[in-house]
Amino acid sequence: MGENSSYTKDTVISEELSKEAASLVDLLFTRVRLQGANFLPQYDAKDSFSELTRGCLKVHSIHPGKVSCILSVKPAISNVYRSMHGGAVGAVAERVAIACARTVVAKDKELFLGELGMSYISAAPSNTEVVVDGSVIRSGRNLTVVAVEFRLKDSGNLVYTSNATFYHMPVASL
C-alpha cells in the first residue's frame, strides 16, 4: 500500500485472494493507461481519459468475485446539473467490472468487453461519496458477467446499476 496505491487505510483484502490478484486490481486502478494509442498531445495528458475517474475512485475491499470501492463525486466528473456525469458513471462501471472479473479469470486470458448496460435510477450529487460494489454473476470458460451497483454512502440509496459481459480471449476449445 504505497503512496500511489488505490487502497485506503480501511481497505480489506480477502485472505482467499492471492497477493498477485490483489496487486493486479490495484494496478488497474492506479497505473493502467492506454498503451500504444495515437492520441494528440493535448488529449494524452494528466486528467485525461481514465485518469479523470481514477482520481475519484478508491478501493475499499477485494474478495474473489467481489470488489468494493468508494467514489468521490468531484466537480471534475459532474455535469451542469451538479450530479455525476453519465459518461463518468459508465467509465467507473467499466473499470470496477474489469477489476472484479480479474479476481476470477485466469491471468493468461484477455478480457474483451462485449456489452455494458447502464441503468440511471437517480442522481449522485456533486461532493458526495458513492459506494460502488461489483460482483461476478457468472464466470465460465469463455464468458464472465459482472453486476455493478452504485449506492449513496450516506443513505444507501441505489442510484445507478450496470451489467457487463466479458468474453475471454483466446476462447477455450471444446
C-alpha positions as CSV (number, residue, x, y, z in Angstrom):
1,M,0.0,0.0,0.0
2,G,2.3,2.7,-1.3
3,E,1.8,6.4,-1.8
4,N,0.4,5.8,-5.3
5,S,-1.9,2.9,-4.3
6,S,-5.6,3.0,-4.8
7,Y,-6.1,1.4,-1.3
8,T,-7.4,3.4,1.6
9,K,-6.3,2.9,5.2
10,D,-9.5,0.8,5.6
11,T,-9.2,-1.4,2.5
12,V,-9.9,-5.0,3.3
13,I,-8.3,-7.7,1.1
14,S,-9.6,-11.2,1.4
15,E,-7.2,-13.9,2.6
16,E,-8.6,-16.2,-0.1
17,L,-7.3,-13.8,-2.8
18,S,-3.6,-14.1,-3.7
19,K,-1.4,-11.1,-3.3
20,E,-0.8,-11.2,-7.0
21,A,-4.5,-10.9,-7.8
22,A,-4.9,-8.0,-5.3
23,S,-1.9,-6.3,-6.8
24,L,-3.4,-6.6,-10.3
25,V,-6.6,-4.9,-9.1
26,D,-4.6,-2.1,-7.5
27,L,-2.7,-1.8,-10.8
28,L,-6.0,-1.4,-12.7
29,F,-7.0,1.5,-10.5
30,T,-3.7,3.3,-10.4
31,R,-1.4,2.7,-13.3
32,V,-3.3,1.5,-16.3
33,R,-3.2,3.9,-19.2
34,L,-4.0,3.4,-22.8
35,Q,-0.7,2.0,-24.3
36,G,0.3,2.5,-27.8
37,A,-2.7,4.6,-28.8
38,N,-2.0,7.6,-31.1
39,F,-3.7,10.4,-29.3
40,L,-2.9,14.1,-29.9
41,P,-0.7,15.5,-27.2
42,Q,-3.4,17.8,-25.8
43,Y,-5.5,14.6,-25.1
44,D,-2.7,12.5,-23.8
45,A,-2.3,14.4,-20.6
46,K,-2.9,14.1,-16.9
47,D,-6.6,14.1,-16.0
48,S,-7.5,12.8,-19.4
49,F,-9.5,9.6,-20.1
50,S,-9.2,7.0,-17.2
51,E,-7.1,9.3,-15.1
52,L,-10.1,11.6,-14.7
53,T,-12.1,9.0,-12.9
54,R,-9.1,7.3,-11.3
55,G,-8.5,10.3,-9.0
56,C,-12.0,9.9,-7.6
57,L,-12.0,6.1,-7.0
58,K,-10.5,4.3,-4.0
59,V,-10.6,0.5,-3.4
60,H,-12.5,-0.4,-0.2
61,S,-12.4,-4.3,-0.3
62,I,-11.3,-7.1,-2.7
63,H,-12.6,-10.7,-2.5
64,P,-12.8,-13.4,-5.1
65,G,-15.6,-12.3,-7.4
66,K,-16.3,-9.1,-5.5
67,V,-14.7,-5.6,-5.5
68,S,-16.0,-2.6,-3.5
69,C,-14.8,1.0,-4.0
70,I,-15.6,4.4,-2.7
71,L,-16.2,7.0,-5.4
72,S,-16.0,10.8,-4.6
73,V,-18.2,12.7,-6.9
74,K,-15.9,15.6,-7.6
75,P,-16.7,18.6,-9.9
76,A,-14.3,17.0,-12.5
77,I,-16.8,14.2,-13.1
78,S,-20.0,16.2,-12.5
79,N,-22.4,17.7,-15.1
80,V,-24.1,21.1,-15.3
81,Y,-26.8,19.8,-13.0
82,R,-24.2,19.3,-10.2
83,S,-24.6,15.5,-10.3
84,M,-22.4,12.7,-11.6
85,H,-21.9,12.8,-15.4
86,G,-23.4,9.8,-17.2
87,G,-20.2,9.1,-19.1
88,A,-18.2,9.1,-15.8
89,V,-20.7,6.5,-14.4
90,G,-20.0,4.3,-17.4
91,A,-16.3,4.7,-17.1
92,V,-16.3,3.8,-13.4
93,A,-18.7,0.9,-14.0
94,E,-16.3,-0.5,-16.7
95,R,-13.2,-0.1,-14.5
96,V,-14.9,-1.8,-11.5
97,A,-16.3,-4.6,-13.6
98,I,-12.9,-5.3,-15.2
99,A,-11.3,-5.4,-11.7
100,C,-14.0,-7.7,-10.4
101,A,-13.7,-10.1,-13.4
102,R,-9.9,-10.1,-13.0
103,T,-10.3,-11.6,-9.5
104,V,-11.7,-14.9,-11.0
105,V,-10.4,-15.0,-14.6
106,A,-7.1,-16.7,-15.3
107,K,-4.2,-14.3,-15.8
108,D,-3.4,-15.7,-19.2
109,K,-6.9,-14.8,-20.5
110,E,-7.5,-11.4,-22.1
111,L,-10.9,-9.8,-21.4
112,F,-13.0,-8.3,-24.2
113,L,-15.9,-6.1,-23.1
114,G,-18.8,-7.3,-25.2
115,E,-21.6,-5.5,-23.5
116,L,-22.0,-2.8,-20.9
117,G,-25.6,-2.0,-19.9
118,M,-26.4,1.0,-17.6
119,S,-29.5,2.0,-15.6
120,Y,-29.6,5.5,-14.4
121,I,-32.1,5.3,-11.5
122,S,-31.4,8.6,-9.7
123,A,-28.6,11.1,-9.4
124,A,-25.4,11.2,-7.3
125,P,-25.0,14.9,-6.3
126,S,-21.6,16.5,-6.5
127,N,-19.4,16.4,-3.4
128,T,-20.9,13.2,-2.1
129,E,-19.5,9.7,-1.8
130,V,-20.8,6.7,-3.6
131,V,-20.2,3.0,-2.7
132,V,-19.5,1.1,-5.9
133,D,-19.9,-2.7,-5.5
134,G,-19.0,-5.1,-8.3
135,S,-19.8,-8.8,-8.1
136,V,-19.4,-11.7,-10.6
137,I,-22.8,-13.1,-11.5
138,R,-21.4,-15.9,-13.7
139,S,-18.0,-16.9,-14.9
140,G,-17.3,-19.8,-17.2
141,R,-14.7,-20.9,-19.7
142,N,-15.4,-18.2,-22.3
143,L,-17.6,-15.7,-20.6
144,T,-17.9,-13.6,-17.4
145,V,-20.8,-11.5,-16.3
146,V,-20.4,-8.8,-13.7
147,A,-23.1,-6.6,-11.9
148,V,-22.1,-3.2,-10.6
149,E,-24.2,-1.2,-8.1
150,F,-23.7,2.5,-7.2
151,R,-25.2,3.5,-3.8
152,L,-25.0,6.8,-2.0
153,K,-22.8,6.2,1.0
154,D,-24.8,8.3,3.4
155,S,-28.3,7.0,2.7
156,G,-27.6,3.7,0.9
157,N,-30.0,4.7,-1.9
158,L,-29.4,2.9,-5.2
159,V,-28.5,5.5,-7.9
160,Y,-27.0,3.5,-10.8
161,T,-26.7,-0.1,-11.9
162,S,-24.6,-1.8,-14.6
163,N,-24.2,-5.2,-16.1
164,A,-21.0,-6.1,-18.0
165,T,-20.4,-9.1,-20.2
166,F,-16.8,-10.1,-20.8
167,Y,-15.5,-12.6,-23.4
168,H,-12.3,-14.5,-22.6
169,M,-9.7,-14.4,-25.3
170,P,-8.5,-16.8,-26.6
171,V,-11.7,-18.8,-26.5
172,A,-11.3,-22.2,-24.9
173,S,-11.6,-25.1,-27.3
174,L,-14.4,-27.6,-26.8
